[in-house]
Amino acid sequence: MTVHAFVDESTRPPQYLIAAAIVEPARVRLLRQSMRALLMPGQRELHFKKEKPLRCRALADTIARLPVEVCVYARSCRKLDEPARQDCVARLVNDLIARRAHRLVIDSRNEQDIHDERTLRRLLGSHPSVSRLVYEHVDSTSESLLWIADIVAWCFGAGGEWRKRIDPILSTVVDLG
């Protein structure tokens, strides 16, 4: 079965994390509705680090009950995040190709998106007929499924109680060193 992936990041020095929420196409609409229902009046998006601790707990617990799986890619980094990010993106894309994923949506970093695009073109160019993976960068205000990746990346990076909260949907952790 084909899947869609929704990707966001978190930096927890000395680690760089990418979380990919993996969703079956038939569940996309329902999950988007579920995520938008979590918004407070006046909110345009969920961004976990902007939420209060009590609300964070409730959001993490709610996310952990959704029909989604999340893969986390981690790599150590020092001052420059970009090499770590691109290593994570490359491994994610290879894993998505192996799963025959159809769509990859990445939270936009505006001018920095060019780095992801180079990595994606390099990897997908070698699989033009095998991979039907399409990708795009979008702002998190326009794609609510990116919020799942944001919440899981934050919780995973925080560790302890936070990591335990998202364990039910955490399917894979890839440590790239």
GIVEN-V573464 format. One record per residue. RES is the residue in one small letter. PHI is phi in radians with two decimals (none if undefined). PSI is psi in whole degrees, 0 to 359 (999 if undefined). NEAR is the number of other ideal C-beta (glycine too) atoms within 10 Angstrom. Layout:
# GIVEN-V573464
RES|PHI|PSI|NEAR ; RES|PHI|PSI|NEAR
This chain:
# GIVEN-V573464
m|none|137|8 ; t|-1.32|156|12 ; v|-2.38|165|19 ; h|-2.03|148|21 ; a|-2.16|136|26 ; f|-2.14|121|28 ; v|-2.12|135|27 ; d|-2.46|172|25 ; e|-2.16|167|22 ; s|-2.68|139|23 ; t|-1.94|122|14 ; r|-2.27|82|15 ; p|-0.82|133|11 ; p|-1.65|29|11 ; q|-2.01|143|15 ; y|-1.94|130|25 ; l|-2.15|139|23 ; i|-2.16|132|26 ; a|-1.99|136|31 ; a|-2.11|114|32 ; a|-1.42|118|29 ; i|-1.75|123|22 ; v|-2.27|135|24 ; e|-1.27|138|14 ; p|-0.93|325|12 ; a|-1.16|342|9 ; r|-1.78|357|16 ; v|-1.00|310|14 ; r|-1.08|312|9 ; l|-1.06|317|12 ; l|-1.16|322|19 ; r|-1.08|317|15 ; q|-1.09|317|10 ; s|-1.08|319|19 ; m|-1.21|316|23 ; r|-1.12|330|13 ; a|-1.16|343|9 ; l|-1.47|350|16 ; l|-1.20|142|13 ; m|-1.45|158|8 ; p|-0.93|130|4 ; g|1.54|348|5 ; q|-1.39|140|13 ; r|-1.81|341|10 ; e|-2.77|162|17 ; l|-1.72|124|23 ; h|-2.28|107|16 ; f|-0.96|318|21 ; k|-1.20|349|10 ; k|-1.62|354|10 ; e|-1.56|157|18 ; k|-1.36|152|8 ; p|-0.93|317|7 ; l|-1.11|317|8 ; r|-1.17|323|14 ; c|-1.02|316|20 ; r|-1.06|314|15 ; a|-1.12|318|13 ; l|-1.13|314|20 ; a|-1.07|317|22 ; d|-1.13|322|12 ; t|-1.18|314|15 ; i|-1.04|320|27 ; a|-1.16|348|19 ; r|-1.75|0|10 ; l|-1.40|154|19 ; p|-1.40|72|12 ; v|-2.56|154|21 ; e|-2.11|150|16 ; v|-2.24|133|28 ; c|-1.89|136|23 ; v|-2.02|135|25 ; y|-2.05|128|26 ; a|-2.23|142|23 ; r|-2.59|142|21 ; s|-1.26|151|12 ; c|-2.62|155|19 ; r|-1.81|254|9 ; k|-1.47|324|6 ; l|-1.73|119|9 ; d|-1.40|332|15 ; e|-1.05|315|12 ; p|-1.04|321|13 ; a|-1.13|316|24 ; r|-1.05|313|23 ; q|-1.18|327|18 ; d|-1.10|317|19 ; c|-1.14|316|25 ; v|-1.08|316|24 ; a|-1.06|314|17 ; r|-1.15|319|17 ; l|-1.01|312|24 ; v|-1.08|317|24 ; n|-1.07|320|13 ; d|-1.15|321|17 ; l|-1.16|321|25 ; i|-1.08|316|17 ; a|-1.09|329|9 ; r|-1.51|358|15 ; r|1.05|41|13 ; a|-1.12|151|22 ; h|-1.80|326|16 ; r|-2.44|137|18 ; l|-2.18|121|23 ; v|-2.04|124|24 ; i|-2.05|134|25 ; d|-1.06|126|20 ; s|-1.21|141|17 ; r|-2.03|23|13 ; n|1.03|245|8 ; e|-1.06|333|7 ; q|-1.37|351|13 ; d|-1.03|334|15 ; i|-1.01|326|11 ; h|-1.14|315|15 ; d|-1.09|317|22 ; e|-1.07|321|13 ; r|-1.09|313|12 ; t|-1.09|315|18 ; l|-1.12|316|20 ; r|-1.11|320|11 ; r|-1.08|315|12 ; l|-1.32|315|19 ; l|-1.34|337|19 ; g|-1.11|334|9 ; s|-1.51|357|10 ; h|-2.30|46|13 ; p|-1.07|322|8 ; s|-1.66|335|5 ; v|-1.34|316|10 ; s|-1.65|129|19 ; r|-1.91|27|14 ; l|-1.29|121|21 ; v|-1.85|151|12 ; y|-2.40|157|19 ; e|-2.74|152|11 ; h|-1.76|132|18 ; v|-2.38|158|13 ; d|-1.32|140|12 ; s|-1.13|344|20 ; t|-1.28|341|12 ; s|-1.80|356|11 ; e|-2.44|101|18 ; s|-1.18|339|20 ; l|-1.28|344|23 ; l|-1.14|335|26 ; w|-1.15|329|26 ; i|-1.10|312|26 ; a|-1.08|320|30 ; d|-1.05|312|24 ; i|-1.14|315|32 ; v|-1.17|318|30 ; a|-1.05|316|28 ; w|-1.11|311|24 ; c|-1.11|318|29 ; f|-1.07|313|22 ; g|-1.13|326|20 ; a|-1.24|331|18 ; g|1.24|192|10 ; g|0.94|228|8 ; e|-0.99|321|10 ; w|-1.14|317|18 ; r|-1.11|319|17 ; k|-1.08|326|13 ; r|-1.11|326|22 ; i|-1.76|1|23 ; d|-0.93|323|10 ; p|-1.04|334|14 ; i|-1.90|359|19 ; l|-1.41|108|19 ; s|-1.66|326|12 ; t|-2.54|141|12 ; v|-2.21|121|14 ; v|-1.96|114|14 ; d|-1.71|113|10 ; l|-1.62|12|14 ; g|1.58|999|7
